[in-house]
Amino acid sequence: MKCGGNMTMKLSRMYGMDIFTDAGKFLGNAQDFIVDVEEGIVARILLEPLPANKEQAKNVLREKSVLYKNVKSVEDVIVVKKVS
């Protein structure tokens, strides 16, 4: 799976990984992923499973997810750009 940019890896390896900002703040763990099937890329990493309820899902996407384009590296942890 293409992860955007030049990063390619299996999503199964990323499940449960710790996610930190590049400033060192712990955000949570990778719980699920939103994949753009047409583009074949990961669009978002979710810090919580996506609920079935529409309003709760909107809240998770807004408050408990990271745009994959903000990922700087994936090794032992996922490091993302700090976005204000």
N, CA, C and O atoms as a Maestro MAE file, in Angstrom:
{
 s_m_m2io_version
 :::
 2.0.0
}

f_m_ct {
 s_m_title
 :::
 protein
 m_atom[336] {
  # First column is atom index #
  i_m_mmod_type
  r_m_x_coord
  r_m_y_coord
  r_m_z_coord
  i_m_residue_number
  s_m_chain_name
  s_m_pdb_residue_name
  s_m_pdb_atom_name
  i_m_atomic_number
  :::
  1 25 0.847 -1.182 0.000 1 A "MET " " N  " 7
  2 3 0.000 0.000 0.000 1 A "MET " " CA " 6
  3 2 0.884 1.233 0.000 1 A "MET " " C  " 6
  4 15 1.792 1.364 0.821 1 A "MET " " O  " 8
  5 25 0.608 2.135 -0.931 2 A "LYS " " N  " 7
  6 3 1.317 3.414 -0.909 2 A "LYS " " CA " 6
  7 2 0.766 4.226 0.246 2 A "LYS " " C  " 6
  8 15 -0.442 4.274 0.476 2 A "LYS " " O  " 8
  9 25 1.658 4.848 0.954 3 A "CYS " " N  " 7
  10 3 1.243 5.640 2.111 3 A "CYS " " CA " 6
  11 2 1.372 7.122 1.840 3 A "CYS " " C  " 6
  12 15 1.296 7.925 2.770 3 A "CYS " " O  " 8
  13 25 1.563 7.501 0.602 4 A "GLY " " N  " 7
  14 3 1.778 8.907 0.284 4 A "GLY " " CA " 6
  15 2 3.260 9.196 0.323 4 A "GLY " " C  " 6
  16 15 3.996 8.542 1.062 4 A "GLY " " O  " 8
  17 25 3.712 10.155 -0.452 5 A "GLY " " N  " 7
  18 3 5.145 10.436 -0.503 5 A "GLY " " CA " 6
  19 2 5.880 9.218 -1.030 5 A "GLY " " C  " 6
  20 15 5.390 8.546 -1.937 5 A "GLY " " O  " 8
  21 25 7.044 8.923 -0.477 6 A "ASN " " N  " 7
  22 3 7.817 7.768 -0.903 6 A "ASN " " CA " 6
  23 2 7.710 6.607 0.065 6 A "ASN " " C  " 6
  24 15 8.426 5.619 -0.092 6 A "ASN " " O  " 8
  25 25 6.837 6.692 1.066 7 A "MET " " N  " 7
  26 3 6.734 5.641 2.067 7 A "MET " " CA " 6
  27 2 5.795 4.546 1.589 7 A "MET " " C  " 6
  28 15 4.662 4.817 1.190 7 A "MET " " O  " 8
  29 25 6.272 3.315 1.631 8 A "THR " " N  " 7
  30 3 5.458 2.167 1.286 8 A "THR " " CA " 6
  31 2 5.664 1.108 2.351 8 A "THR " " C  " 6
  32 15 6.802 0.803 2.709 8 A "THR " " O  " 8
  33 25 4.570 0.537 2.868 9 A "MET " " N  " 7
  34 3 4.664 -0.527 3.860 9 A "MET " " CA " 6
  35 2 3.304 -1.180 4.017 9 A "MET " " C  " 6
  36 15 2.304 -0.693 3.490 9 A "MET " " O  " 8
  37 25 3.276 -2.283 4.744 10 A "LYS " " N  " 7
  38 3 2.014 -2.951 5.023 10 A "LYS " " CA " 6
  39 2 1.312 -2.233 6.167 10 A "LYS " " C  " 6
  40 15 1.921 -1.919 7.189 10 A "LYS " " O  " 8
  41 25 0.024 -1.980 5.977 11 A "LEU " " N  " 7
  42 3 -0.745 -1.325 7.034 11 A "LEU " " CA " 6
  43 2 -0.769 -2.172 8.295 11 A "LEU " " C  " 6
  44 15 -0.782 -1.636 9.403 11 A "LEU " " O  " 8
  45 25 -0.775 -3.496 8.136 12 A "SER " " N  " 7
  46 3 -0.832 -4.365 9.308 12 A "SER " " CA " 6
  47 2 0.336 -4.104 10.247 12 A "SER " " C  " 6
  48 15 0.204 -4.302 11.455 12 A "SER " " O  " 8
  49 25 1.470 -3.666 9.727 13 A "ARG " " N  " 7
  50 3 2.635 -3.351 10.557 13 A "ARG " " CA " 6
  51 2 2.400 -2.073 11.369 13 A "ARG " " C  " 6
  52 15 3.002 -1.889 12.427 13 A "ARG " " O  " 8
  53 25 1.536 -1.204 10.878 14 A "MET " " N  " 7
  54 3 1.318 0.090 11.530 14 A "MET " " CA " 6
  55 2 0.235 0.053 12.610 14 A "MET " " C  " 6
  56 15 0.188 0.938 13.464 14 A "MET " " O  " 8
  57 25 -0.641 -0.970 12.581 15 A "TYR " " N  " 7
  58 3 -1.705 -1.049 13.591 15 A "TYR " " CA " 6
  59 2 -1.101 -1.076 14.985 15 A "TYR " " C  " 6
  60 15 -0.183 -1.849 15.260 15 A "TYR " " O  " 8
  61 25 -1.621 -0.231 15.859 16 A "GLY " " N  " 7
  62 3 -1.182 -0.201 17.243 16 A "GLY " " CA " 6
  63 2 0.071 0.611 17.497 16 A "GLY " " C  " 6
  64 15 0.451 0.807 18.651 16 A "GLY " " O  " 8
  65 25 0.729 1.094 16.439 17 A "MET " " N  " 7
  66 3 1.951 1.884 16.638 17 A "MET " " CA " 6
  67 2 1.646 3.174 17.388 17 A "MET " " C  " 6
  68 15 0.592 3.783 17.203 17 A "MET " " O  " 8
  69 25 2.591 3.581 18.244 18 A "ASP " " N  " 7
  70 3 2.485 4.871 18.917 18 A "ASP " " CA " 6
  71 2 2.659 5.984 17.891 18 A "ASP " " C  " 6
  72 15 3.451 5.863 16.957 18 A "ASP " " O  " 8
  73 25 1.911 7.065 18.075 19 A "ILE " " N  " 7
  74 3 2.008 8.229 17.201 19 A "ILE " " CA " 6
  75 2 2.450 9.422 18.043 19 A "ILE " " C  " 6
  76 15 1.833 9.744 19.059 19 A "ILE " " O  " 8
  77 25 3.530 10.075 17.603 20 A "PHE " " N  " 7
  78 3 4.077 11.244 18.277 20 A "PHE " " CA " 6
  79 2 4.183 12.394 17.289 20 A "PHE " " C  " 6
  80 15 4.363 12.180 16.090 20 A "PHE " " O  " 8
  81 25 4.069 13.632 17.807 21 A "THR " " N  " 7
  82 3 4.378 14.792 16.971 21 A "THR " " CA " 6
  83 2 5.892 14.913 16.880 21 A "THR " " C  " 6
  84 15 6.620 14.299 17.660 21 A "THR " " O  " 8
  85 25 6.360 15.701 15.928 22 A "ASP " " N  " 7
  86 3 7.799 15.920 15.802 22 A "ASP " " CA " 6
  87 2 8.348 16.740 16.967 22 A "ASP " " C  " 6
  88 15 9.561 16.897 17.104 22 A "ASP " " O  " 8
  89 25 7.447 17.265 17.808 23 A "ALA " " N  " 7
  90 3 7.861 17.967 19.025 23 A "ALA " " CA " 6
  91 2 7.907 17.021 20.226 23 A "ALA " " C  " 6
  92 15 8.251 17.432 21.334 23 A "ALA " " O  " 8
  93 25 7.555 15.743 19.998 24 A "GLY " " N  " 7
  94 3 7.642 14.746 21.056 24 A "GLY " " CA " 6
  95 2 6.369 14.480 21.827 24 A "GLY " " C  " 6
  96 15 6.390 13.709 22.786 24 A "GLY " " O  " 8
  97 25 5.242 15.101 21.437 25 A "LYS " " N  " 7
  98 3 3.974 14.884 22.141 25 A "LYS " " CA " 6
  99 2 3.327 13.584 21.672 25 A "LYS " " C  " 6
  100 15 3.178 13.348 20.473 25 A "LYS " " O  " 8
  101 25 2.942 12.738 22.644 26 A "PHE " " N  " 7
  102 3 2.247 11.488 22.337 26 A "PHE " " CA " 6
  103 2 0.797 11.794 21.989 26 A "PHE " " C  " 6
  104 15 0.100 12.458 22.756 26 A "PHE " " O  " 8
  105 25 0.339 11.312 20.831 27 A "LEU " " N  " 7
  106 3 -1.038 11.554 20.396 27 A "LEU " " CA " 6
  107 2 -1.947 10.361 20.646 27 A "LEU " " C  " 6
  108 15 -3.134 10.534 20.925 27 A "LEU " " O  " 8
  109 25 -1.399 9.145 20.549 28 A "GLY " " N  " 7
  110 3 -2.205 7.941 20.705 28 A "GLY " " CA " 6
  111 2 -1.607 6.812 19.890 28 A "GLY " " C  " 6
  112 15 -0.425 6.826 19.548 28 A "GLY " " O  " 8
  113 25 -2.455 5.824 19.582 29 A "ASN " " N  " 7
  114 3 -2.034 4.666 18.804 29 A "ASN " " CA " 6
  115 2 -2.843 4.576 17.522 29 A "ASN " " C  " 6
  116 15 -4.004 4.983 17.481 29 A "ASN " " O  " 8
  117 25 -2.230 4.045 16.483 30 A "ALA " " N  " 7
  118 3 -2.919 3.846 15.206 30 A "ALA " " CA " 6
  119 2 -3.950 2.732 15.375 30 A "ALA " " C  " 6
  120 15 -3.587 1.568 15.544 30 A "ALA " " O  " 8
  121 25 -5.227 3.087 15.330 31 A "GLN " " N  " 7
  122 3 -6.306 2.125 15.535 31 A "GLN " " CA " 6
  123 2 -6.967 1.685 14.231 31 A "GLN " " C  " 6
  124 15 -7.471 0.567 14.129 31 A "GLN " " O  " 8
  125 25 -6.960 2.566 13.244 32 A "ASP " " N  " 7
  126 3 -7.608 2.258 11.969 32 A "ASP " " CA " 6
  127 2 -7.084 3.236 10.930 32 A "ASP " " C  " 6
  128 15 -6.373 4.186 11.258 32 A "ASP " " O  " 8
  129 25 -7.441 2.997 9.682 33 A "PHE " " N  " 7
  130 3 -6.939 3.814 8.583 33 A "PHE " " CA " 6
  131 2 -8.068 4.118 7.617 33 A "PHE " " C  " 6
  132 15 -8.953 3.290 7.402 33 A "PHE " " O  " 8
  133 25 -8.035 5.308 7.034 34 A "ILE " " N  " 7
  134 3 -8.936 5.667 5.942 34 A "ILE " " CA " 6
  135 2 -8.094 5.590 4.676 34 A "ILE " " C  " 6
  136 15 -7.076 6.272 4.554 34 A "ILE " " O  " 8
  137 25 -8.524 4.756 3.737 35 A "VAL " " N  " 7
  138 3 -7.774 4.541 2.500 35 A "VAL " " CA " 6
  139 2 -8.542 5.143 1.336 35 A "VAL " " C  " 6
  140 15 -9.741 4.904 1.192 35 A "VAL " " O  " 8
  141 25 -7.863 5.921 0.507 36 A "ASP " " N  " 7
  142 3 -8.428 6.429 -0.739 36 A "ASP " " CA " 6
  143 2 -8.199 5.335 -1.776 36 A "ASP " " C  " 6
  144 15 -7.104 5.196 -2.319 36 A "ASP " " O  " 8
  145 25 -9.241 4.569 -2.038 37 A "VAL " " N  " 7
  146 3 -9.119 3.409 -2.916 37 A "VAL " " CA " 6
  147 2 -8.796 3.824 -4.346 37 A "VAL " " C  " 6
  148 15 -8.034 3.140 -5.030 37 A "VAL " " O  " 8
  149 25 -9.363 4.931 -4.804 38 A "GLU " " N  " 7
  150 3 -9.098 5.384 -6.174 38 A "GLU " " CA " 6
  151 2 -7.637 5.751 -6.368 38 A "GLU " " C  " 6
  152 15 -7.041 5.421 -7.393 38 A "GLU " " O  " 8
  153 25 -7.055 6.436 -5.383 39 A "GLU " " N  " 7
  154 3 -5.652 6.853 -5.469 39 A "GLU " " CA " 6
  155 2 -4.704 5.761 -4.982 39 A "GLU " " C  " 6
  156 15 -3.515 5.773 -5.304 39 A "GLU " " O  " 8
  157 25 -5.238 4.816 -4.202 40 A "GLY " " N  " 7
  158 3 -4.402 3.756 -3.653 40 A "GLY " " CA " 6
  159 2 -3.467 4.242 -2.561 40 A "GLY " " C  " 6
  160 15 -2.349 3.746 -2.423 40 A "GLY " " O  " 8
  161 25 -3.937 5.235 -1.769 41 A "ILE " " N  " 7
  162 3 -3.094 5.788 -0.703 41 A "ILE " " CA " 6
  163 2 -3.858 5.837 0.618 41 A "ILE " " C  " 6
  164 15 -5.089 5.822 0.642 41 A "ILE " " O  " 8
  165 25 -3.113 5.893 1.700 42 A "VAL " " N  " 7
  166 3 -3.701 6.120 3.014 42 A "VAL " " CA " 6
  167 2 -3.991 7.613 3.128 42 A "VAL " " C  " 6
  168 15 -3.116 8.438 2.866 42 A "VAL " " O  " 8
  169 25 -5.211 7.960 3.517 43 A "ALA " " N  " 7
  170 3 -5.586 9.364 3.671 43 A "ALA " " CA " 6
  171 2 -5.467 9.825 5.123 43 A "ALA " " C  " 6
  172 15 -5.013 10.939 5.386 43 A "ALA " " O  " 8
  173 25 -5.873 8.973 6.065 44 A "ARG " " N  " 7
  174 3 -5.864 9.335 7.486 44 A "ARG " " CA " 6
  175 2 -5.515 8.130 8.339 44 A "ARG " " C  " 6
  176 15 -5.780 6.984 7.977 44 A "ARG " " O  " 8
  177 25 -4.911 8.424 9.485 45 A "ILE " " N  " 7
  178 3 -4.714 7.429 10.533 45 A "ILE " " CA " 6
  179 2 -5.670 7.802 11.654 45 A "ILE " " C  " 6
  180 15 -5.690 8.947 12.105 45 A "ILE " " O  " 8
  181 25 -6.465 6.832 12.106 46 A "LEU " " N  " 7
  182 3 -7.422 7.082 13.179 46 A "LEU " " CA " 6
  183 2 -6.842 6.636 14.514 46 A "LEU " " C  " 6
  184 15 -6.240 5.568 14.617 46 A "LEU " " O  " 8
  185 25 -7.031 7.469 15.536 47 A "LEU " " N  " 7
  186 3 -6.576 7.155 16.885 47 A "LEU " " CA " 6
  187 2 -7.644 6.399 17.667 47 A "LEU " " C  " 6
  188 15 -7.387 5.923 18.772 47 A "LEU " " O  " 8
  189 25 -8.834 6.289 17.099 48 A "GLU " " N  " 7
  190 3 -9.945 5.515 17.655 48 A "GLU " " CA " 6
  191 2 -10.638 4.831 16.484 48 A "GLU " " C  " 6
  192 15 -10.601 5.342 15.365 48 A "GLU " " O  " 8
  193 25 -11.270 3.679 16.722 49 A "PRO " " N  " 7
  194 3 -12.061 3.069 15.647 49 A "PRO " " CA " 6
  195 2 -13.171 4.027 15.213 49 A "PRO " " C  " 6
  196 15 -13.703 4.779 16.030 49 A "PRO " " O  " 8
  197 25 -13.513 3.996 13.944 50 A "LEU " " N  " 7
  198 3 -14.552 4.884 13.412 50 A "LEU " " CA " 6
  199 2 -15.931 4.357 13.816 50 A "LEU " " C  " 6
  200 15 -16.302 3.248 13.433 50 A "LEU " " O  " 8
  201 25 -16.698 5.144 14.590 51 A "PRO " " N  " 7
  202 3 -18.026 4.700 15.014 51 A "PRO " " CA " 6
  203 2 -19.024 4.707 13.851 51 A "PRO " " C  " 6
  204 15 -18.816 5.386 12.846 51 A "PRO " " O  " 8
  205 25 -20.100 3.948 14.005 52 A "ALA " " N  " 7
  206 3 -21.140 3.888 12.976 52 A "ALA " " CA " 6
  207 2 -21.997 5.152 12.981 52 A "ALA " " C  " 6
  208 15 -22.503 5.557 11.934 52 A "ALA " " O  " 8
  209 25 -22.162 5.773 14.135 53 A "ASN " " N  " 7
  210 3 -22.955 6.990 14.266 53 A "ASN " " CA " 6
  211 2 -22.278 8.128 13.507 53 A "ASN " " C  " 6
  212 15 -21.089 8.385 13.693 53 A "ASN " " O  " 8
  213 25 -23.046 8.812 12.647 54 A "LYS " " N  " 7
  214 3 -22.489 9.857 11.780 54 A "LYS " " CA " 6
  215 2 -21.839 11.000 12.560 54 A "LYS " " C  " 6
  216 15 -20.736 11.427 12.219 54 A "LYS " " O  " 8
  217 25 -22.499 11.497 13.592 55 A "GLU " " N  " 7
  218 3 -21.948 12.614 14.372 55 A "GLU " " CA " 6
  219 2 -20.683 12.203 15.118 55 A "GLU " " C  " 6
  220 15 -19.711 12.956 15.165 55 A "GLU " " O  " 8
  221 25 -20.701 11.003 15.700 56 A "GLN " " N  " 7
  222 3 -19.510 10.516 16.406 56 A "GLN " " CA " 6
  223 2 -18.366 10.293 15.421 56 A "GLN " " C  " 6
  224 15 -17.207 10.559 15.740 56 A "GLN " " O  " 8
  225 25 -18.691 9.807 14.229 57 A "ALA " " N  " 7
  226 3 -17.662 9.586 13.203 57 A "ALA " " CA " 6
  227 2 -17.028 10.914 12.794 57 A "ALA " " C  " 6
  228 15 -15.811 10.999 12.631 57 A "ALA " " O  " 8
  229 25 -17.855 11.954 12.630 58 A "LYS " " N  " 7
  230 3 -17.326 13.282 12.296 58 A "LYS " " CA " 6
  231 2 -16.368 13.766 13.375 58 A "LYS " " C  " 6
  232 15 -15.317 14.334 13.078 58 A "LYS " " O  " 8
  233 25 -16.743 13.535 14.636 59 A "ASN " " N  " 7
  234 3 -15.902 13.960 15.752 59 A "ASN " " CA " 6
  235 2 -14.564 13.217 15.749 59 A "ASN " " C  " 6
  236 15 -13.518 13.827 15.972 59 A "ASN " " O  " 8
  237 25 -14.589 11.915 15.501 60 A "VAL " " N  " 7
  238 3 -13.343 11.136 15.443 60 A "VAL " " CA " 6
  239 2 -12.469 11.650 14.307 60 A "VAL " " C  " 6
  240 15 -11.264 11.822 14.488 60 A "VAL " " O  " 8
  241 25 -13.054 11.899 13.141 61 A "LEU " " N  " 7
  242 3 -12.271 12.399 12.008 61 A "LEU " " CA " 6
  243 2 -11.679 13.776 12.303 61 A "LEU " " C  " 6
  244 15 -10.566 14.079 11.874 61 A "LEU " " O  " 8
  245 25 -12.412 14.596 13.022 62 A "ARG " " N  " 7
  246 3 -11.957 15.954 13.332 62 A "ARG " " CA " 6
  247 2 -10.957 15.977 14.490 62 A "ARG " " C  " 6
  248 15 -9.953 16.686 14.427 62 A "ARG " " O  " 8
  249 25 -11.225 15.207 15.541 63 A "GLU " " N  " 7
  250 3 -10.450 15.310 16.779 63 A "GLU " " CA " 6
  251 2 -9.474 14.163 17.021 63 A "GLU " " C  " 6
  252 15 -8.493 14.336 17.745 63 A "GLU " " O  " 8
  253 25 -9.721 13.001 16.432 64 A "LYS " " N  " 7
  254 3 -8.942 11.806 16.767 64 A "LYS " " CA " 6
  255 2 -8.349 11.136 15.529 64 A "LYS " " C  " 6
  256 15 -8.321 9.909 15.428 64 A "LYS " " O  " 8
  257 25 -7.876 11.955 14.590 65 A "SER " " N  " 7
  258 3 -7.238 11.393 13.401 65 A "SER " " CA " 6
  259 2 -6.117 12.310 12.943 65 A "SER " " C  " 6
  260 15 -6.049 13.481 13.316 65 A "SER " " O  " 8
  261 25 -5.249 11.748 12.129 66 A "VAL " " N  " 7
  262 3 -4.099 12.475 11.600 66 A "VAL " " CA " 6
  263 2 -4.106 12.314 10.084 66 A "VAL " " C  " 6
  264 15 -4.214 11.197 9.579 66 A "VAL " " O  " 8
  265 25 -3.992 13.416 9.360 67 A "LEU " " N  " 7
  266 3 -3.859 13.322 7.906 67 A "LEU " " CA " 6
  267 2 -2.537 12.635 7.578 67 A "LEU " " C  " 6
  268 15 -1.496 13.000 8.123 67 A "LEU " " O  " 8
  269 25 -2.574 11.653 6.698 68 A "TYR " " N  " 7
  270 3 -1.344 10.923 6.406 68 A "TYR " " CA " 6
  271 2 -0.306 11.815 5.737 68 A "TYR " " C  " 6
  272 15 0.891 11.546 5.835 68 A "TYR " " O  " 8
  273 25 -0.742 12.867 5.061 69 A "LYS " " N  " 7
  274 3 0.227 13.765 4.426 69 A "LYS " " CA " 6
  275 2 1.100 14.464 5.462 69 A "LYS " " C  " 6
  276 15 2.143 15.017 5.114 69 A "LYS " " O  " 8
  277 25 0.686 14.447 6.748 70 A "ASN " " N  " 7
  278 3 1.479 15.051 7.817 70 A "ASN " " CA " 6
  279 2 2.461 14.075 8.464 70 A "ASN " " C  " 6
  280 15 3.203 14.458 9.369 70 A "ASN " " O  " 8
  281 25 2.476 12.817 8.011 71 A "VAL " " N  " 7
  282 3 3.412 11.831 8.559 71 A "VAL " " CA " 6
  283 2 4.807 12.124 8.028 71 A "VAL " " C  " 6
  284 15 5.018 12.251 6.822 71 A "VAL " " O  " 8
  285 25 5.756 12.227 8.957 72 A "LYS " " N  " 7
  286 3 7.151 12.486 8.586 72 A "LYS " " CA " 6
  287 2 7.952 11.197 8.480 72 A "LYS " " C  " 6
  288 15 8.802 11.068 7.600 72 A "LYS " " O  " 8
  289 25 7.687 10.230 9.379 73 A "SER " " N  " 7
  290 3 8.410 8.959 9.312 73 A "SER " " CA " 6
  291 2 7.630 7.868 10.028 73 A "SER " " C  " 6
  292 15 6.823 8.125 10.921 73 A "SER " " O  " 8
  293 25 7.903 6.634 9.599 74 A "VAL " " N  " 7
  294 3 7.324 5.452 10.223 74 A "VAL " " CA " 6
  295 2 8.461 4.456 10.407 74 A "VAL " " C  " 6
  296 15 8.978 3.902 9.437 74 A "VAL " " O  " 8
  297 25 8.836 4.240 11.637 75 A "GLU " " N  " 7
  298 3 9.865 3.244 11.973 75 A "GLU " " CA " 6
  299 2 9.314 2.428 13.133 75 A "GLU " " C  " 6
  300 15 8.414 1.609 12.946 75 A "GLU " " O  " 8
  301 25 9.849 2.647 14.329 76 A "ASP " " N  " 7
  302 3 9.316 1.992 15.529 76 A "ASP " " CA " 6
  303 2 8.079 2.720 16.034 76 A "ASP " " C  " 6
  304 15 7.245 2.131 16.721 76 A "ASP " " O  " 8
  305 25 7.960 3.993 15.696 77 A "VAL " " N  " 7
  306 3 6.795 4.820 16.010 77 A "VAL " " CA " 6
  307 2 6.459 5.628 14.758 77 A "VAL " " C  " 6
  308 15 7.244 5.691 13.813 77 A "VAL " " O  " 8
  309 25 5.283 6.241 14.771 78 A "ILE " " N  " 7
  310 3 4.874 7.129 13.684 78 A "ILE " " CA " 6
  311 2 5.099 8.560 14.162 78 A "ILE " " C  " 6
  312 15 4.616 8.946 15.226 78 A "ILE " " O  " 8
  313 25 5.828 9.340 13.380 79 A "VAL " " N  " 7
  314 3 6.100 10.737 13.721 79 A "VAL " " CA " 6
  315 2 5.364 11.616 12.718 79 A "VAL " " C  " 6
  316 15 5.500 11.448 11.506 79 A "VAL " " O  " 8
  317 25 4.574 12.565 13.249 80 A "VAL " " N  " 7
  318 3 3.802 13.465 12.394 80 A "VAL " " CA " 6
  319 2 4.195 14.907 12.661 80 A "VAL " " C  " 6
  320 15 4.637 15.259 13.755 80 A "VAL " " O  " 8
  321 25 4.020 15.741 11.626 81 A "LYS " " N  " 7
  322 3 4.254 17.178 11.792 81 A "LYS " " CA " 6
  323 2 3.234 17.731 12.770 81 A "LYS " " C  " 6
  324 15 2.058 17.370 12.733 81 A "LYS " " O  " 8
  325 25 3.695 18.606 13.637 82 A "LYS " " N  " 7
  326 3 2.783 19.288 14.551 82 A "LYS " " CA " 6
  327 2 1.962 20.273 13.736 82 A "LYS " " C  " 6
  328 15 2.507 21.157 13.075 82 A "LYS " " O  " 8
  329 25 0.653 20.111 13.791 83 A "VAL " " N  " 7
  330 3 -0.251 20.987 13.046 83 A "VAL " " CA " 6
  331 2 -1.101 21.732 14.054 83 A "VAL " " C  " 6
  332 15 -1.702 21.126 14.941 83 A "VAL " " O  " 8
  333 25 -1.151 23.070 13.914 84 A "SER " " N  " 7
  334 3 -1.936 23.845 14.886 84 A "SER " " CA " 6
  335 2 -3.377 23.909 14.509 84 A "SER " " C  " 6
  336 15 -4.175 24.522 15.219 84 A "SER " " O  " 8
  :::
 }
 m_bond[335] {
  # First column is bond index #
  i_m_from
  i_m_to
  i_m_order
  :::
  1 1 2 1
  2 2 3 1
  3 3 4 2
  4 3 5 1
  5 5 6 1
  6 6 7 1
  7 7 8 2
  8 7 9 1
  9 9 10 1
  10 10 11 1
  11 11 12 2
  12 11 13 1
  13 13 14 1
  14 14 15 1
  15 15 16 2
  16 15 17 1
  17 17 18 1
  18 18 19 1
  19 19 20 2
  20 19 21 1
  21 21 22 1
  22 22 23 1
  23 23 24 2
  24 23 25 1
  25 25 26 1
  26 26 27 1
  27 27 28 2
  28 27 29 1
  29 29 30 1
  30 30 31 1
  31 31 32 2
  32 31 33 1
  33 33 34 1
  34 34 35 1
  35 35 36 2
  36 35 37 1
  37 37 38 1
  38 38 39 1
  39 39 40 2
  40 39 41 1
  41 41 42 1
  42 42 43 1
  43 43 44 2
  44 43 45 1
  45 45 46 1
  46 46 47 1
  47 47 48 2
  48 47 49 1
  49 49 50 1
  50 50 51 1
  51 51 52 2
  52 51 53 1
  53 53 54 1
  54 54 55 1
  55 55 56 2
  56 55 57 1
  57 57 58 1
  58 58 59 1
  59 59 60 2
  60 59 61 1
  61 61 62 1
  62 62 63 1
  63 63 64 2
  64 63 65 1
  65 65 66 1
  66 66 67 1
  67 67 68 2
  68 67 69 1
  69 69 70 1
  70 70 71 1
  71 71 72 2
  72 71 73 1
  73 73 74 1
  74 74 75 1
  75 75 76 2
  76 75 77 1
  77 77 78 1
  78 78 79 1
  79 79 80 2
  80 79 81 1
  81 81 82 1
  82 82 83 1
  83 83 84 2
  84 83 85 1
  85 85 86 1
  86 86 87 1
  87 87 88 2
  88 87 89 1
  89 89 90 1
  90 90 91 1
  91 91 92 2
  92 91 93 1
  93 93 94 1
  94 94 95 1
  95 95 96 2
  96 95 97 1
  97 97 98 1
  98 98 99 1
  99 99 100 2
  100 99 101 1
  101 101 102 1
  102 102 103 1
  103 103 104 2
  104 103 105 1
  105 105 106 1
  106 106 107 1
  107 107 108 2
  108 107 109 1
  109 109 110 1
  110 110 111 1
  111 111 112 2
  112 111 113 1
  113 113 114 1
  114 114 115 1
  115 115 116 2
  116 115 117 1
  117 117 118 1
  118 118 119 1
  119 119 120 2
  120 119 121 1
  121 121 122 1
  122 122 123 1
  123 123 124 2
  124 123 125 1
  125 125 126 1
  126 126 127 1
  127 127 128 2
  128 127 129 1
  129 129 130 1
  130 130 131 1
  131 131 132 2
  132 131 133 1
  133 133 134 1
  134 134 135 1
  135 135 136 2
  136 135 137 1
  137 137 138 1
  138 138 139 1
  139 139 140 2
  140 139 141 1
  141 141 142 1
  142 142 143 1
  143 143 144 2
  144 143 145 1
  145 145 146 1
  146 146 147 1
  147 147 148 2
  148 147 149 1
  149 149 150 1
  150 150 151 1
  151 151 152 2
  152 151 153 1
  153 153 154 1
  154 154 155 1
  155 155 156 2
  156 155 157 1
  157 157 158 1
  158 158 159 1
  159 159 160 2
  160 159 161 1
  161 161 162 1
  162 162 163 1
  163 163 164 2
  164 163 165 1
  165 165 166 1
  166 166 167 1
  167 167 168 2
  168 167 169 1
  169 169 170 1
  170 170 171 1
  171 171 172 2
  172 171 173 1
  173 173 174 1
  174 174 175 1
  175 175 176 2
  176 175 177 1
  177 177 178 1
  178 178 179 1
  179 179 180 2
  180 179 181 1
  181 181 182 1
  182 182 183 1
  183 183 184 2
  184 183 185 1
  185 185 186 1
  186 186 187 1
  187 187 188 2
  188 187 189 1
  189 189 190 1
  190 190 191 1
  191 191 192 2
  192 191 193 1
  193 193 194 1
  194 194 195 1
  195 195 196 2
  196 195 197 1
  197 197 198 1
  198 198 199 1
  199 199 200 2
  200 199 201 1
  201 201 202 1
  202 202 203 1
  203 203 204 2
  204 203 205 1
  205 205 206 1
  206 206 207 1
  207 207 208 2
  208 207 209 1
  209 209 210 1
  210 210 211 1
  211 211 212 2
  212 211 213 1
  213 213 214 1
  214 214 215 1
  215 215 216 2
  216 215 217 1
  217 217 218 1
  218 218 219 1
  219 219 220 2
  220 219 221 1
  221 221 222 1
  222 222 223 1
  223 223 224 2
  224 223 225 1
  225 225 226 1
  226 226 227 1
  227 227 228 2
  228 227 229 1
  229 229 230 1
  230 230 231 1
  231 231 232 2
  232 231 233 1
  233 233 234 1
  234 234 235 1
  235 235 236 2
  236 235 237 1
  237 237 238 1
  238 238 239 1
  239 239 240 2
  240 239 241 1
  241 241 242 1
  242 242 243 1
  243 243 244 2
  244 243 245 1
  245 245 246 1
  246 246 247 1
  247 247 248 2
  248 247 249 1
  249 249 250 1
  250 250 251 1
  251 251 252 2
  252 251 253 1
  253 253 254 1
  254 254 255 1
  255 255 256 2
  256 255 257 1
  257 257 258 1
  258 258 259 1
  259 259 260 2
  260 259 261 1
  261 261 262 1
  262 262 263 1
  263 263 264 2
  264 263 265 1
  265 265 266 1
  266 266 267 1
  267 267 268 2
  268 267 269 1
  269 269 270 1
  270 270 271 1
  271 271 272 2
  272 271 273 1
  273 273 274 1
  274 274 275 1
  275 275 276 2
  276 275 277 1
  277 277 278 1
  278 278 279 1
  279 279 280 2
  280 279 281 1
  281 281 282 1
  282 282 283 1
  283 283 284 2
  284 283 285 1
  285 285 286 1
  286 286 287 1
  287 287 288 2
  288 287 289 1
  289 289 290 1
  290 290 291 1
  291 291 292 2
  292 291 293 1
  293 293 294 1
  294 294 295 1
  295 295 296 2
  296 295 297 1
  297 297 298 1
  298 298 299 1
  299 299 300 2
  300 299 301 1
  301 301 302 1
  302 302 303 1
  303 303 304 2
  304 303 305 1
  305 305 306 1
  306 306 307 1
  307 307 308 2
  308 307 309 1
  309 309 310 1
  310 310 311 1
  311 311 312 2
  312 311 313 1
  313 313 314 1
  314 314 315 1
  315 315 316 2
  316 315 317 1
  317 317 318 1
  318 318 319 1
  319 319 320 2
  320 319 321 1
  321 321 322 1
  322 322 323 1
  323 323 324 2
  324 323 325 1
  325 325 326 1
  326 326 327 1
  327 327 328 2
  328 327 329 1
  329 329 330 1
  330 330 331 1
  331 331 332 2
  332 331 333 1
  333 333 334 1
  334 334 335 1
  335 335 336 2
  :::
 }
}
